[in-house]
Amino acid sequence: MATIEISAIEFPHWKKWANRERPSRNFDVPVGFGLLGIYVLATSEVDAGLSAEADRDLNEAVIYIGMSEHVERRLEQRHDAVDAYKQQSGDIAAENLRFTIWHSGAAKGQYERKAPVVAAATIAVYERVLLRQYAEKFGRLPRFNKL
């Protein structure tokens, strides 16, 4: 099997869960359009900034690593990991929940065929690589990820 080259993924700074984008409120965005990407959920312990910039997404406070073809819209909707976090932590308002998003630069348009499939498959590989790196570092998956 050939070796797959994985480009470095840089996530921006953590944001509070309450401050996430709400694309459904923008009437000029077509329903079928989306930006492919990876998102990471963590507890507010990531705010301490003890991890190096390159390892921000591999902090032990990370509770979920996911991907989506509509990453902002995905975080706007109900999310099983967020629900489980609220229930287990007692943080019903998710005040201590953080997120960060990496956009691939690829978009999903309703009339495209091959490009979105290749981009989505690439994003899926990146997600699995991040999960593997996390497992190697901590000996487990993030609390709410399953294989």
URQUI-V503366 format. One record per residue. N is the residue number from 1. RES is the residue in one letter. SS is DSSP state (H for helix, E for strand, L for the rest). Layout:
BEGIN
[[N:RES:SS] [N:RES:SS]]
END
This chain:
BEGIN
[[1:M:L] [2:A:L] [3:T:L] [4:I:L] [5:E:L] [6:I:L] [7:S:L] [8:A:L] [9:I:L] [10:E:L] [11:F:L] [12:P:L] [13:H:L] [14:W:L] [15:K:E] [16:K:E] [17:W:H] [18:A:H] [19:N:H] [20:R:L] [21:E:L] [22:R:L] [23:P:H] [24:S:H] [25:R:H] [26:N:L] [27:F:L] [28:D:L] [29:V:L] [30:P:L] [31:V:L] [32:G:L] [33:F:L] [34:G:E] [35:L:E] [36:L:E] [37:G:E] [38:I:E] [39:Y:E] [40:V:E] [41:L:E] [42:A:E] [43:T:E] [44:S:H] [45:E:H] [46:V:H] [47:D:H] [48:A:H] [49:G:L] [50:L:L] [51:S:L] [52:A:L] [53:E:H] [54:A:H] [55:D:H] [56:R:H] [57:D:H] [58:L:H] [59:N:L] [60:E:L] [61:A:L] [62:V:E] [63:I:E] [64:Y:E] [65:I:E] [66:G:E] [67:M:E] [68:S:E] [69:E:L] [70:H:L] [71:V:H] [72:E:H] [73:R:H] [74:R:H] [75:L:H] [76:E:H] [77:Q:L] [78:R:L] [79:H:L] [80:D:H] [81:A:H] [82:V:H] [83:D:H] [84:A:H] [85:Y:H] [86:K:H] [87:Q:H] [88:Q:H] [89:S:H] [90:G:L] [91:D:L] [92:I:L] [93:A:L] [94:A:L] [95:E:L] [96:N:L] [97:L:E] [98:R:E] [99:F:E] [100:T:E] [101:I:E] [102:W:E] [103:H:E] [104:S:E] [105:G:E] [106:A:E] [107:A:E] [108:K:E] [109:G:L] [110:Q:L] [111:Y:L] [112:E:L] [113:R:L] [114:K:H] [115:A:H] [116:P:H] [117:V:H] [118:V:H] [119:A:H] [120:A:H] [121:A:H] [122:T:H] [123:I:H] [124:A:H] [125:V:H] [126:Y:H] [127:E:H] [128:R:H] [129:V:H] [130:L:H] [131:L:H] [132:R:H] [133:Q:H] [134:Y:H] [135:A:H] [136:E:H] [137:K:H] [138:F:H] [139:G:L] [140:R:L] [141:L:L] [142:P:L] [143:R:L] [144:F:L] [145:N:L] [146:K:L] [147:L:L]]
END
